[in-house]
Amino acid sequence: MKAKAMQTDQGRALRVLMVATSYPANLNDWRGLFIRHLADALGRRQDLSVSLWAPPGERTPAVANASLIAESDWLAGLMQSGGIAHALRSNILRGGWVALKLLRHLRHVYQRQAGRIDLLHCNWLQTMLPAPRHLPVLVTVLGTDMRLLKLPLMPALLRATMRKRPIIICPNADWMEVPLRGLFGQVAKVQTVPFGIDAAWFNLQRRVHFSGASRWLVVSRLTRDKLGPLLEWSEPLFKNQPRELHLFGPMQEPIELPTWLHYHGPVTPAQLCETWFTQAHGLITLSRHSEGRPQVMLEAMAAGLPIVASQLPAHADLLTHESTGLLCNSRETFAISLRRLENSDENLRIGSSARAWVREAIGTWDDCAARYAELYRVLIAGVQP
């Protein structure tokens, strides 16, 4: 470890292999878009040499492709089927078989890259399981990963892999730190690293008409947990009322949608930024799903678009009630929240506070890359928990 640290101190770029099981085909693809933004930002840094093992998609020339054609094709099929987390949730036997195939592919890429990299950056805790013993590892953890840690023996298996190596576990939201420290604090350092936000959201100018019908947005994968009580709570507030509820996202479970709701299917970030966020009164999320720090909420805050959210730990961690957003836990508080944000002064006050907070506390993807780069240096120095 000390030899590597001395070499990088003398000017050689730190060689990082990032692995991920999701990646967008392009910037208009919502799947794994944060991986694309993060990889691009890391690739822009002169002090890093980044390679990426992930499904196929547009890549910046600054990030090398570490995937063989067969691996890339397999990852593309995995992502089309819903991803590894979906496979494990939907059928434990089939999901387990898919997970074993993933670990086999990862073992091969780690063996190929041995001697060419200084550290691993794993997205999803389980992807570090086949990592060579000598390599330092940084792991990004999302909210969905927390549910997978409930699988039998998984925490014990991960702890065994983490021992006797420098490792930093980086949840993307503060609320995950306590449970992760409880599971891995004796063998790993745990430190929150929030993702960044594309600069386009900070530059967005809203043009909301408060005199007409209010327009509300929901941007989510369509599952029962992700929608939560949205349809039941919204019906009396939107059906035959001077309000519009617009729902965007892929249908991942068969859900019958009412006719009073405007469903648009999947939407690109560019469409949200250029068309919908500019004219909406606010963003709604009543999710009951295990969330990390939902990127669409960060983007809404950067755009100055107020948020009405359920009182999940992830939402309460992100929003300060009545300052940078509104939290609700019942039909009544949901209705009150909508009415409050239909007042122009209240809407603009909360939207402005949210934008100011997220600019200061979160920043852009380049800010996020700088946070990771600093932790890479800590890893190379041989951090211990």
C-alpha positions, 0 to 999 in steps of 0.5 A: 500500500505504501509503495502505491501511495508514494507513486501516486503522490509523485504524479501518476493518475490513480487507476480505478476500476468501476463496476456496475450492473446498470448503465443507460444506453444514452442520456435519454435512458433513465436506467442507471443514468447516475452511473453515466453521470458519475463515470463521466465526472470521474473521467474528467479528472486529471488525477484519475484513470478510470475504466468501467465494467457495465452494460453497453451504452454511450461512453466518454472517451476518457473512461475505458471499457473494461467489458468483454463483448460476451460480458457486455451482452450478458449485462444487457440482458440482465438489465432488460430483465429488470436487473439483479435486485429484481431477479432476487426479489421476484424468484429467489432460486432464479435470482440466486442463479443469476447472482452466481453468474454475475459473481463469476463474470466479476471474478474474471474481470477482476483477474484480468485487471489485476496489476493494472488498477489501484482500487475498485469502485463497486456499485452494489455491495455484493459486487465486491464479493469476488474482489482480490484480497489485496485491492482496496475497495470503495462501495456505493450503496443505494436504498435498494441494497439495504433490502438485499442485506436481509438475505440469509448469511449475506452480511456475514459473507460480506464481512468476511470479504471486507476483513484485512483490506482497506474498504470504505462503504459510501451510502448516498444518503445519511439515513443508511449510515447507522444500519451499515455501521451496525453491520460492517463498522468493525471491518469498514469505514462508512461515510455518506457521499451524496450524488451530484446533479446535472448543471442544467437543473440549476439553470432551469427557470420555472414559468408557473401560472397560479391562476389556472388549474394546478399541475402536479408531477409524479416521476417513478417506476410503477410498482405498488410500493413506489406509488404507495397510496397515491391513487387513493389519496389523490382521487378526491383531490384530482378527479373532477377538480381544477388540478392535473396529476401527470404520472411518468415512468415505466410500468414494472407491475400490472397496475390499473390506472384511473382515467382522471390521471394522465399517464405518459409512460417513461420520460427522458430527463431532457423532457422533464427539464425542458417541458414539465418541471418549468410549468408544474406546481410541484413533484409528488412522491408517496413511495413506501419503497426502500429509497436511498436518496431519489435522484429525481427529488434532487433534480426537482430541488435544484430546479426550484420545484417544491416536493410533497413527499411521504414520511419515509426515512429517505424523504425526511433525510432529504427534506426539511419540513416546511422549509425545503419541502413538505412531508405528509403521513395521511390523506389530510396532510397530503391535501393540506400540502397541495393547497399550501403549494398552490399559493404562489408565495409559499410555492416560490419560498419553498422552491427557492429554499430547496434550490439554495440548500441543494446547491450548497449541500450537494452540488454538481456531478463534478463536486460528487467526483471530487468527494469520491476522489478524496476517498480514493486517496484515503483508501490508497493510504490504507484506511482502517475502520 
